[in-house]
Amino acid sequence: MNYPDQFNPVVWPLIVYCLAVLALITLMLGLSYFLGQKRRDPATDEPFESGIISQGSARLRISVAYYLVAILFIVFDLEAIYLFSWSIAFYETGLLGFIEATVFIVILLVGLIYLWRLGALDWGGHQRSLSEQRKNHQ
């Protein structure tokens, strides 16, 4: 049993695929370079949506709470992916899989309750810091 003989049949399709992808990318970039527009019109730098000229800066100050809720949504939304894959394999995993999924859900619920009590899910009003919460509980 020679290792290079086994290795070659597995690698060649990957090499051919990579070369085909590189050729396709080169072809698309080359065509866009040769067939693309070569001149710049005065209208190139004008706003194109609705013809409305922008006023002021496009930099907006967005609250950190927005990003916090977005990150929390992503974290808790990923749980749906794991639970969906578990539900597909429900009969194969048996009781042990059910117990593991239950532990997973309980851990996420504890995290959600912790974030809720912390005030991380509050959109309006004043968000309390940990030091303020400790002062209130003492």
C-alpha positions in Angstrom: 0.0 0.0 0.0 1.7 3.1 -1.3 0.7 6.4 0.3 1.2 8.6 -2.8 -1.0 6.3 -4.8 -3.9 6.8 -2.4 -3.3 10.5 -2.0 -3.4 11.4 -5.7 -6.9 10.4 -6.5 -8.2 12.4 -3.6 -6.3 15.6 -4.4 -6.7 15.9 -8.1 -10.4 16.9 -8.0 -9.6 19.6 -5.4 -6.7 20.9 -7.6 -8.9 21.0 -10.7 -11.7 22.8 -8.7 -9.3 25.4 -7.4 -7.8 26.0 -10.9 -11.4 26.3 -12.3 -12.3 28.9 -9.6 -9.1 30.9 -10.2 -9.8 30.8 -14.0 -13.4 32.0 -13.5 -12.3 34.8 -11.2 -9.6 35.9 -13.6 -12.1 35.8 -16.5 -14.7 37.8 -14.7 -12.2 40.5 -13.5 -10.6 40.7 -16.9 -14.0 41.1 -18.7 -15.1 43.8 -16.3 -11.8 45.6 -16.8 -11.9 45.5 -20.6 -15.7 45.9 -21.0 -16.3 48.4 -18.2 -16.7 52.1 -18.4 -13.5 54.0 -18.9 -14.7 57.6 -18.5 -15.9 59.5 -15.5 -19.0 61.6 -15.9 -19.9 64.5 -13.6 -22.9 62.5 -12.5 -20.6 59.7 -11.2 -20.1 61.5 -7.8 -23.7 62.6 -7.4 -26.2 60.8 -5.2 -28.1 58.2 -7.1 -31.0 57.4 -4.8 -34.0 59.7 -5.3 -31.6 62.5 -6.5 -31.5 63.8 -2.9 -28.3 65.5 -2.0 -27.1 64.5 1.4 -26.7 67.1 4.1 -24.5 66.8 7.1 -22.4 63.8 8.1 -23.4 60.2 7.6 -21.8 59.3 10.9 -24.5 58.6 13.4 -23.9 57.9 17.1 -25.8 54.8 17.9 -26.3 53.6 21.4 -24.3 50.7 22.7 -27.6 49.1 23.8 -28.5 48.6 20.2 -25.3 46.6 19.6 -25.7 44.7 22.9 -29.2 43.6 21.9 -28.0 42.7 18.4 -25.2 40.5 19.9 -27.6 38.9 22.4 -30.1 38.2 19.6 -27.3 36.4 17.6 -26.3 34.4 20.6 -29.8 33.3 21.5 -30.7 32.8 17.8 -27.9 30.3 17.4 -29.6 28.1 20.0 -32.4 27.6 17.5 -29.9 26.1 15.0 -28.6 23.7 17.6 -32.0 22.7 18.8 -33.2 22.2 15.2 -30.3 19.9 14.4 -31.1 18.0 17.7 -34.7 17.7 16.7 -33.7 16.1 13.4 -31.7 13.5 15.2 -34.1 13.1 18.1 -34.7 9.4 17.7 -31.0 8.6 17.2 -29.9 10.5 20.3 -32.4 8.9 22.6 -32.8 9.8 26.3 -29.2 11.0 26.6 -29.7 13.5 23.8 -32.9 14.7 25.4 -31.1 15.3 28.7 -28.3 17.2 27.0 -30.7 19.4 25.1 -32.6 20.1 28.3 -29.4 21.1 30.1 -28.5 23.3 27.1 -31.9 25.0 27.3 -31.7 25.5 31.0 -28.2 27.1 30.7 -29.6 29.5 28.1 -32.6 30.3 30.2 -30.4 31.0 33.2 -28.3 33.3 31.0 -31.4 35.0 29.7 -32.7 35.6 33.2 -29.3 36.9 34.3 -29.3 39.4 31.4 -32.9 40.4 32.1 -32.2 41.1 35.8 -29.0 42.9 34.8 -31.1 45.2 32.6 -29.2 44.4 29.4 -32.5 43.9 27.5 -34.0 47.3 28.5 -34.4 49.5 25.4 -35.5 52.7 27.1 -34.6 54.5 30.2 -31.5 54.1 32.3 -29.5 50.9 32.2 -28.1 50.0 35.6 -24.5 49.1 36.0 -23.3 46.3 38.2 -22.0 48.7 40.8 -25.4 50.5 41.0 -27.2 47.1 41.4 -24.9 46.1 44.2 -25.5 49.4 46.0 -29.3 48.9 45.7 -29.1 45.4 47.1 -27.1 46.4 50.1 
